[in-house]
Amino acid sequence: MKTISLKLDDEIFLEVEEITRALKVSRNRYISEAVSIYNQVHKRRLLKTQLEKESALTSKDSMGILNEFERQID
């Protein structure tokens, strides 16, 4: 496990304190889970962007192949 130093705006810190108290979890556990969820969100966004780029690259080829099939059928 790694240790990091973290600076939070006062408002965010007070929200964290309020929520961790209500949930009865440590601040460390709460922030670790929050970062984990945030990582999952961004991994999905990055994957979506990658899939959109790859889809755009293959769409031209797919249309060309479809047109070729249609010509052969006719």
BAROSE-115499 format. One record per residue (C-alpha): residue number from 1; chain; residue in three letters; y, z negated, x negated. Coordinates in steps of 0.05 Angstrom, whole numbers, plus 5000, padded with zeros to 4 digits. Example, Ala and Ser with C-alpha at 12.3 -4.5 7.8 and 13.67 -1.06 7.14 Angstrom:
2
(pt 1 'A' 'ALA' (4910 4844 4754))
(pt 2 'A' 'SER' (4979 4857 4727))
***
This chain:
74
(pt 1 'A' 'MET' (5000 5000 5000))
(pt 2 'A' 'LYS' (5069 5018 4975))
(pt 3 'A' 'THR' (5132 4977 4980))
(pt 4 'A' 'ILE' (5198 5010 4998))
(pt 5 'A' 'SER' (5269 4986 5007))
(pt 6 'A' 'LEU' (5301 5007 5072))
(pt 7 'A' 'LYS' (5373 5004 5095))
(pt 8 'A' 'LEU' (5385 5005 5170))
(pt 9 'A' 'ASP' (5448 5006 5211))
(pt 10 'A' 'ASP' (5462 4938 5241))
(pt 11 'A' 'GLU' (5450 4963 5312))
(pt 12 'A' 'ILE' (5383 4993 5295))
(pt 13 'A' 'PHE' (5362 4930 5258))
(pt 14 'A' 'LEU' (5380 4886 5318))
(pt 15 'A' 'GLU' (5339 4932 5363))
(pt 16 'A' 'VAL' (5280 4927 5316))
(pt 17 'A' 'GLU' (5286 4851 5315))
(pt 18 'A' 'GLU' (5289 4848 5391))
(pt 19 'A' 'ILE' (5230 4893 5401))
(pt 20 'A' 'THR' (5185 4862 5348))
(pt 21 'A' 'ARG' (5199 4794 5378))
(pt 22 'A' 'ALA' (5180 4819 5448))
(pt 23 'A' 'LEU' (5117 4854 5422))
(pt 24 'A' 'LYS' (5099 4797 5376))
(pt 25 'A' 'VAL' (5087 4843 5317))
(pt 26 'A' 'SER' (5115 4839 5247))
(pt 27 'A' 'ARG' (5175 4881 5229))
(pt 28 'A' 'ASN' (5134 4914 5174))
(pt 29 'A' 'ARG' (5078 4934 5223))
(pt 30 'A' 'TYR' (5129 4960 5273))
(pt 31 'A' 'ILE' (5166 5003 5222))
(pt 32 'A' 'SER' (5100 5028 5193))
(pt 33 'A' 'GLU' (5076 5051 5261))
(pt 34 'A' 'ALA' (5144 5082 5276))
(pt 35 'A' 'VAL' (5142 5123 5211))
(pt 36 'A' 'SER' (5070 5144 5226))
(pt 37 'A' 'ILE' (5090 5170 5295))
(pt 38 'A' 'TYR' (5151 5204 5266))
(pt 39 'A' 'ASN' (5106 5238 5214))
(pt 40 'A' 'GLN' (5060 5264 5269))
(pt 41 'A' 'VAL' (5119 5293 5308))
(pt 42 'A' 'HIS' (5144 5330 5247))
(pt 43 'A' 'LYS' (5075 5355 5227))
(pt 44 'A' 'ARG' (5069 5386 5296))
(pt 45 'A' 'ARG' (5138 5417 5290))
(pt 46 'A' 'LEU' (5121 5446 5222))
(pt 47 'A' 'LEU' (5055 5473 5248))
(pt 48 'A' 'LYS' (5090 5505 5308))
(pt 49 'A' 'THR' (5141 5538 5262))
(pt 50 'A' 'GLN' (5085 5564 5216))
(pt 51 'A' 'LEU' (5045 5591 5275))
(pt 52 'A' 'GLU' (5107 5626 5303))
(pt 53 'A' 'LYS' (5119 5660 5236))
(pt 54 'A' 'GLU' (5047 5681 5229))
(pt 55 'A' 'SER' (5044 5705 5301))
(pt 56 'A' 'ALA' (5105 5748 5289))
(pt 57 'A' 'LEU' (5073 5777 5227))
(pt 58 'A' 'THR' (5009 5795 5262))
(pt 59 'A' 'SER' (5039 5820 5327))
(pt 60 'A' 'LYS' (5059 5887 5297))
(pt 61 'A' 'ASP' (4989 5898 5271))
(pt 62 'A' 'SER' (4958 5877 5337))
(pt 63 'A' 'MET' (5001 5926 5375))
(pt 64 'A' 'GLY' (4982 5981 5327))
(pt 65 'A' 'ILE' (4909 5967 5336))
(pt 66 'A' 'LEU' (4916 5964 5411))
(pt 67 'A' 'ASN' (4952 6031 5412))
(pt 68 'A' 'GLU' (4897 6062 5368))
(pt 69 'A' 'PHE' (4843 6037 5416))
(pt 70 'A' 'GLU' (4882 6066 5475))
(pt 71 'A' 'ARG' (4887 6134 5440))
(pt 72 'A' 'GLN' (4812 6134 5427))
(pt 73 'A' 'ILE' (4796 6117 5499))
(pt 74 'A' 'ASP' (4840 6174 5525))
***
